[in-house]
Amino acid sequence: MSWSTWVTLLLACLLISFTPGAGAVNTMSNAIAVGHRRAIWGVLGQQAALIIQLAIVAAGLGVIIARSPTAFEVIRYTGAAYLVYLGVRQILQRPVATADPTAGTRTQTAWAMFVQGLWVNLLNPKAIVFFLAFIPGFVRPETGFLLQYLIIGITIVVVDIVVMWLFFALVGRGFARATRSERGQRRLNIFFGTLFIGVGILLAVA
């Protein structure tokens, strides 16, 4: 991969990562619940999903999913339902009567956040279709595919980790002061729950 091609890939990845979606909402929600540092586990789960999706595309299975309306619809509606479920759970979460905004949510394990992040991104078939449209522009058939996909995968994952953890997680922590009261917690739970539900609906109807 030439230097100019990689720079173009880098800019495209930055633009994609900064576009708010379910991953960004999940990251901000985790940052408020458990703090900026521990929110990295949810981000890593999201990256694991991206790696799996990229591997599917590289193996050619993405073409099958993209061409099978039934498979695509099943995954799409499952993903939408999962996001709506997360939203409803967030809205129904009971406020914690404490001055410490993270005291009531520290029981959420790193593994639980990792798995949730994994499913948030994995249950989005549009990512596979997007990779099918996005990746070929950066792959040169005259050179080794494995190395090119490795470079593309590393670039996508590193950029997304940086943007999610150093931007969206910090943005989420900016809301932390509002969680010091039960009313503030309730409002933020409704806010992020509504965002989850909204993204789920968009995934279902788009």
LUMDREN-12354 format. One record per residue (C-alpha): residue number from 1; residue in three letters; x, y, z. Coordinates in Angstrom, 3 decimals. Example, Ala and Ser with C-alpha at 12.3 -4.5 7.8 and 13.67 -1.06 7.14 Angstrom:
BEGIN
{pos 1 | code ALA | xx 12.300 | yy -4.500 | zz 7.800}
{pos 2 | code SER | xx 13.670 | yy -1.060 | zz 7.140}
This chain:
BEGIN
{pos 1 | code MET | xx 0.000 | yy 0.000 | zz 0.000}
{pos 2 | code SER | xx 1.429 | yy 3.363 | zz -1.022}
{pos 3 | code TRP | xx 1.826 | yy 6.204 | zz 1.458}
{pos 4 | code SER | xx -0.790 | yy 8.341 | zz -0.289}
{pos 5 | code THR | xx -3.292 | yy 5.480 | zz -0.284}
{pos 6 | code TRP | xx -2.745 | yy 4.908 | zz 3.434}
{pos 7 | code VAL | xx -3.183 | yy 8.612 | zz 4.239}
{pos 8 | code THR | xx -6.463 | yy 8.580 | zz 2.312}
{pos 9 | code LEU | xx -7.506 | yy 5.478 | zz 4.261}
{pos 10 | code LEU | xx -6.583 | yy 7.202 | zz 7.529}
{pos 11 | code LEU | xx -8.661 | yy 10.282 | zz 6.731}
{pos 12 | code ALA | xx -11.619 | yy 8.137 | zz 5.699}
{pos 13 | code CYS | xx -11.387 | yy 6.129 | zz 8.942}
{pos 14 | code LEU | xx -11.301 | yy 9.324 | zz 11.012}
{pos 15 | code LEU | xx -14.395 | yy 10.639 | zz 9.259}
{pos 16 | code ILE | xx -16.244 | yy 7.361 | zz 9.772}
{pos 17 | code SER | xx -15.279 | yy 7.057 | zz 13.443}
{pos 18 | code PHE | xx -16.315 | yy 10.622 | zz 14.236}
{pos 19 | code THR | xx -19.761 | yy 9.974 | zz 12.751}
{pos 20 | code PRO | xx -21.998 | yy 9.350 | zz 15.804}
{pos 21 | code GLY | xx -23.632 | yy 5.939 | zz 15.947}
{pos 22 | code ALA | xx -24.438 | yy 3.097 | zz 18.305}
{pos 23 | code GLY | xx -20.772 | yy 2.608 | zz 19.193}
{pos 24 | code ALA | xx -20.386 | yy 6.250 | zz 20.196}
{pos 25 | code VAL | xx -23.556 | yy 6.146 | zz 22.303}
{pos 26 | code ASN | xx -22.403 | yy 2.930 | zz 23.985}
{pos 27 | code THR | xx -18.990 | yy 4.434 | zz 24.726}
{pos 28 | code MET | xx -20.396 | yy 7.632 | zz 26.249}
{pos 29 | code SER | xx -22.882 | yy 5.652 | zz 28.321}
{pos 30 | code ASN | xx -20.110 | yy 3.418 | zz 29.684}
{pos 31 | code ALA | xx -17.888 | yy 6.407 | zz 30.444}
{pos 32 | code ILE | xx -20.615 | yy 7.942 | zz 32.597}
{pos 33 | code ALA | xx -21.386 | yy 4.648 | zz 34.309}
{pos 34 | code VAL | xx -17.893 | yy 3.377 | zz 35.128}
{pos 35 | code GLY | xx -15.487 | yy 6.173 | zz 34.254}
{pos 36 | code HIS | xx -13.318 | yy 7.049 | zz 31.275}
{pos 37 | code ARG | xx -10.557 | yy 4.521 | zz 32.029}
{pos 38 | code ARG | xx -12.797 | yy 1.456 | zz 32.383}
{pos 39 | code ALA | xx -14.874 | yy 2.445 | zz 29.353}
{pos 40 | code ILE | xx -11.994 | yy 1.090 | zz 27.255}
{pos 41 | code TRP | xx -13.410 | yy -2.443 | zz 27.695}
{pos 42 | code GLY | xx -16.559 | yy -1.568 | zz 25.785}
{pos 43 | code VAL | xx -14.453 | yy 0.092 | zz 23.090}
{pos 44 | code LEU | xx -12.318 | yy -3.048 | zz 22.767}
{pos 45 | code GLY | xx -15.464 | yy -5.147 | zz 22.369}
{pos 46 | code GLN | xx -16.549 | yy -2.884 | zz 19.527}
{pos 47 | code GLN | xx -13.160 | yy -3.349 | zz 17.873}
{pos 48 | code ALA | xx -13.412 | yy -7.132 | zz 18.161}
{pos 49 | code ALA | xx -16.662 | yy -6.878 | zz 16.199}
{pos 50 | code LEU | xx -14.991 | yy -4.755 | zz 13.524}
{pos 51 | code ILE | xx -12.202 | yy -7.332 | zz 13.178}
{pos 52 | code ILE | xx -14.748 | yy -10.139 | zz 12.789}
{pos 53 | code GLN | xx -16.683 | yy -8.149 | zz 10.184}
{pos 54 | code LEU | xx -13.514 | yy -7.311 | zz 8.277}
{pos 55 | code ALA | xx -12.524 | yy -10.987 | zz 8.328}
{pos 56 | code ILE | xx -15.953 | yy -11.915 | zz 6.950}
{pos 57 | code VAL | xx -15.527 | yy -9.448 | zz 4.111}
{pos 58 | code ALA | xx -11.975 | yy -10.642 | zz 3.420}
{pos 59 | code ALA | xx -13.212 | yy -14.245 | zz 3.293}
{pos 60 | code GLY | xx -15.922 | yy -13.326 | zz 0.802}
{pos 61 | code LEU | xx -18.829 | yy -14.170 | zz 3.114}
{pos 62 | code GLY | xx -19.816 | yy -10.516 | zz 3.131}
{pos 63 | code VAL | xx -20.861 | yy -10.852 | zz -0.504}
{pos 64 | code ILE | xx -23.259 | yy -13.651 | zz 0.437}
{pos 65 | code ILE | xx -24.793 | yy -11.610 | zz 3.254}
{pos 66 | code ALA | xx -25.066 | yy -8.533 | zz 1.058}
{pos 67 | code ARG | xx -26.802 | yy -10.533 | zz -1.695}
{pos 68 | code SER | xx -29.136 | yy -12.439 | zz 0.632}
{pos 69 | code PRO | xx -32.060 | yy -10.207 | zz 1.614}
{pos 70 | code THR | xx -33.221 | yy -12.711 | zz 4.225}
{pos 71 | code ALA | xx -29.856 | yy -13.007 | zz 5.985}
{pos 72 | code PHE | xx -29.378 | yy -9.251 | zz 5.888}
{pos 73 | code GLU | xx -32.850 | yy -8.522 | zz 7.276}
{pos 74 | code VAL | xx -32.545 | yy -11.079 | zz 10.082}
{pos 75 | code ILE | xx -29.238 | yy -9.607 | zz 11.271}
{pos 76 | code ARG | xx -30.469 | yy -6.046 | zz 10.809}
{pos 77 | code TYR | xx -33.644 | yy -6.491 | zz 12.857}
{pos 78 | code THR | xx -31.796 | yy -8.477 | zz 15.514}
{pos 79 | code GLY | xx -29.308 | yy -5.635 | zz 15.850}
{pos 80 | code ALA | xx -32.077 | yy -3.041 | zz 15.954}
{pos 81 | code ALA | xx -33.934 | yy -5.008 | zz 18.641}
{pos 82 | code TYR | xx -30.757 | yy -5.285 | zz 20.724}
{pos 83 | code LEU | xx -30.195 | yy -1.514 | zz 20.601}
{pos 84 | code VAL | xx -33.818 | yy -0.865 | zz 21.592}
{pos 85 | code TYR | xx -33.383 | yy -3.337 | zz 24.466}
{pos 86 | code LEU | xx -30.283 | yy -1.460 | zz 25.661}
{pos 87 | code GLY | xx -32.221 | yy 1.795 | zz 25.438}
{pos 88 | code VAL | xx -35.190 | yy 0.517 | zz 27.434}
{pos 89 | code ARG | xx -32.849 | yy -0.965 | zz 30.055}
{pos 90 | code GLN | xx -31.028 | yy 2.365 | zz 30.323}
{pos 91 | code ILE | xx -34.290 | yy 4.309 | zz 30.740}
{pos 92 | code LEU | xx -35.564 | yy 1.915 | zz 33.414}
{pos 93 | code GLN | xx -32.285 | yy 1.943 | zz 35.344}
{pos 94 | code ARG | xx -32.890 | yy 3.248 | zz 38.854}
{pos 95 | code PRO | xx -30.908 | yy 6.313 | zz 39.991}
{pos 96 | code VAL | xx -28.337 | yy 5.852 | zz 42.756}
{pos 97 | code ALA | xx -28.745 | yy 8.063 | zz 45.818}
{pos 98 | code THR | xx -25.092 | yy 8.983 | zz 46.303}
{pos 99 | code ALA | xx -22.664 | yy 11.811 | zz 45.673}
{pos 100 | code ASP | xx -20.468 | yy 9.350 | zz 43.788}
{pos 101 | code PRO | xx -21.994 | yy 9.020 | zz 40.279}
{pos 102 | code THR | xx -20.257 | yy 5.703 | zz 39.568}
{pos 103 | code ALA | xx -20.903 | yy 3.971 | zz 42.878}
{pos 104 | code GLY | xx -23.981 | yy 2.112 | zz 41.709}
{pos 105 | code THR | xx -22.549 | yy 0.847 | zz 38.450}
{pos 106 | code ARG | xx -19.046 | yy -0.371 | zz 39.318}
{pos 107 | code THR | xx -20.397 | yy -3.896 | zz 39.567}
{pos 108 | code GLN | xx -20.526 | yy -3.970 | zz 35.760}
{pos 109 | code THR | xx -17.558 | yy -6.143 | zz 34.874}
{pos 110 | code ALA | xx -15.009 | yy -5.486 | zz 32.161}
{pos 111 | code TRP | xx -16.188 | yy -8.659 | zz 30.403}
{pos 112 | code ALA | xx -19.819 | yy -7.511 | zz 30.456}
{pos 113 | code MET | xx -18.855 | yy -4.204 | zz 28.846}
{pos 114 | code PHE | xx -16.679 | yy -6.027 | zz 26.301}
{pos 115 | code VAL | xx -19.524 | yy -8.373 | zz 25.298}
{pos 116 | code GLN | xx -22.035 | yy -5.527 | zz 25.065}
{pos 117 | code GLY | xx -19.654 | yy -3.537 | zz 22.864}
{pos 118 | code LEU | xx -19.090 | yy -6.627 | zz 20.720}
{pos 119 | code TRP | xx -22.807 | yy -7.146 | zz 20.088}
{pos 120 | code VAL | xx -23.518 | yy -3.453 | zz 19.542}
{pos 121 | code ASN | xx -21.192 | yy -3.446 | zz 16.532}
{pos 122 | code LEU | xx -21.532 | yy -7.073 | zz 15.458}
{pos 123 | code LEU | xx -25.318 | yy -6.904 | zz 15.045}
{pos 124 | code ASN | xx -25.000 | yy -4.264 | zz 12.377}
{pos 125 | code PRO | xx -24.934 | yy -5.907 | zz 8.932}
{pos 126 | code LYS | xx -24.523 | yy -2.492 | zz 7.335}
{pos 127 | code ALA | xx -20.940 | yy -2.536 | zz 8.583}
{pos 128 | code ILE | xx -20.256 | yy -5.593 | zz 6.417}
{pos 129 | code VAL | xx -21.945 | yy -4.012 | zz 3.412}
{pos 130 | code PHE | xx -20.040 | yy -0.793 | zz 4.102}
{pos 131 | code PHE | xx -16.741 | yy -2.678 | zz 4.256}
{pos 132 | code LEU | xx -17.629 | yy -4.348 | zz 0.942}
{pos 133 | code ALA | xx -18.022 | yy -0.912 | zz -0.635}
{pos 134 | code PHE | xx -15.217 | yy 0.767 | zz 1.306}
{pos 135 | code ILE | xx -12.323 | yy -1.718 | zz 1.369}
{pos 136 | code PRO | xx -11.885 | yy -2.476 | zz -2.372}
{pos 137 | code GLY | xx -10.861 | yy 1.115 | zz -3.040}
{pos 138 | code PHE | xx -7.753 | yy 0.598 | zz -0.902}
{pos 139 | code VAL | xx -6.789 | yy -2.897 | zz -2.069}
{pos 140 | code ARG | xx -4.457 | yy -3.399 | zz -5.009}
{pos 141 | code PRO | xx -4.885 | yy -6.824 | zz -6.677}
{pos 142 | code GLU | xx -1.320 | yy -6.878 | zz -7.961}
{pos 143 | code THR | xx 0.101 | yy -7.093 | zz -4.405}
{pos 144 | code GLY | xx -0.453 | yy -9.416 | zz -1.432}
{pos 145 | code PHE | xx -4.007 | yy -9.300 | zz -0.089}
{pos 146 | code LEU | xx -3.116 | yy -10.519 | zz 3.411}
{pos 147 | code LEU | xx -0.704 | yy -7.675 | zz 4.145}
{pos 148 | code GLN | xx -3.077 | yy -5.094 | zz 2.699}
{pos 149 | code TYR | xx -6.016 | yy -6.332 | zz 4.797}
{pos 150 | code LEU | xx -3.740 | yy -6.392 | zz 7.844}
{pos 151 | code ILE | xx -2.774 | yy -2.743 | zz 7.302}
{pos 152 | code ILE | xx -6.398 | yy -1.763 | zz 6.679}
{pos 153 | code GLY | xx -7.599 | yy -3.650 | zz 9.767}
{pos 154 | code ILE | xx -4.943 | yy -2.175 | zz 12.062}
{pos 155 | code THR | xx -5.674 | yy 1.334 | zz 10.772}
{pos 156 | code ILE | xx -9.435 | yy 0.997 | zz 11.252}
{pos 157 | code VAL | xx -9.108 | yy -0.447 | zz 14.769}
{pos 158 | code VAL | xx -6.459 | yy 1.992 | zz 16.025}
{pos 159 | code VAL | xx -8.335 | yy 5.028 | zz 14.684}
{pos 160 | code ASP | xx -11.634 | yy 3.839 | zz 16.173}
{pos 161 | code ILE | xx -10.061 | yy 3.165 | zz 19.582}
{pos 162 | code VAL | xx -8.491 | yy 6.622 | zz 19.646}
{pos 163 | code VAL | xx -11.699 | yy 8.378 | zz 18.596}
{pos 164 | code MET | xx -13.993 | yy 6.349 | zz 20.860}
{pos 165 | code TRP | xx -11.811 | yy 6.428 | zz 23.970}
{pos 166 | code LEU | xx -10.146 | yy 9.827 | zz 23.668}
{pos 167 | code PHE | xx -13.151 | yy 11.696 | zz 22.276}
{pos 168 | code PHE | xx -16.538 | yy 10.068 | zz 22.858}
{pos 169 | code ALA | xx -15.600 | yy 8.619 | zz 26.271}
{pos 170 | code LEU | xx -14.311 | yy 12.024 | zz 27.377}
{pos 171 | code VAL | xx -17.472 | yy 13.657 | zz 26.047}
{pos 172 | code GLY | xx -19.446 | yy 11.157 | zz 28.102}
{pos 173 | code ARG | xx -17.456 | yy 11.990 | zz 31.219}
{pos 174 | code GLY | xx -18.357 | yy 15.613 | zz 30.645}
{pos 175 | code PHE | xx -21.887 | yy 14.654 | zz 31.688}
{pos 176 | code ALA | xx -20.649 | yy 13.122 | zz 34.954}
{pos 177 | code ARG | xx -21.401 | yy 16.218 | zz 37.052}
{pos 178 | code ALA | xx -25.068 | yy 15.883 | zz 36.170}
{pos 179 | code THR | xx -25.110 | yy 12.378 | zz 37.674}
{pos 180 | code ARG | xx -24.428 | yy 13.639 | zz 41.196}
{pos 181 | code SER | xx -28.158 | yy 13.929 | zz 41.820}
{pos 182 | code GLU | xx -30.885 | yy 11.363 | zz 41.303}
{pos 183 | code ARG | xx -32.731 | yy 13.753 | zz 39.002}
{pos 184 | code GLY | xx -29.608 | yy 14.267 | zz 36.889}
{pos 185 | code GLN | xx -29.021 | yy 10.519 | zz 36.659}
{pos 186 | code ARG | xx -32.619 | yy 9.989 | zz 35.628}
{pos 187 | code ARG | xx -32.393 | yy 12.610 | zz 32.894}
{pos 188 | code LEU | xx -29.167 | yy 11.160 | zz 31.509}
{pos 189 | code ASN | xx -30.572 | yy 7.622 | zz 31.608}
{pos 190 | code ILE | xx -33.541 | yy 8.833 | zz 29.576}
{pos 191 | code PHE | xx -31.246 | yy 10.782 | zz 27.229}
{pos 192 | code PHE | xx -28.899 | yy 7.896 | zz 26.438}
{pos 193 | code GLY | xx -31.713 | yy 5.350 | zz 26.462}
{pos 194 | code THR | xx -33.558 | yy 7.432 | zz 23.897}
{pos 195 | code LEU | xx -30.390 | yy 7.652 | zz 21.780}
{pos 196 | code PHE | xx -30.012 | yy 3.847 | zz 21.838}
{pos 197 | code ILE | xx -33.668 | yy 3.402 | zz 20.850}
{pos 198 | code GLY | xx -33.367 | yy 6.058 | zz 18.133}
{pos 199 | code VAL | xx -30.301 | yy 4.425 | zz 16.594}
{pos 200 | code GLY | xx -32.065 | yy 1.057 | zz 16.744}
{pos 201 | code ILE | xx -35.105 | yy 2.450 | zz 14.943}
{pos 202 | code LEU | xx -32.893 | yy 4.060 | zz 12.289}
{pos 203 | code LEU | xx -31.125 | yy 0.738 | zz 11.765}
{pos 204 | code ALA | xx -34.487 | yy -1.005 | zz 11.328}
{pos 205 | code VAL | xx -36.084 | yy 1.460 | zz 8.913}
{pos 206 | code ALA | xx -33.106 | yy 2.738 | zz 6.920}
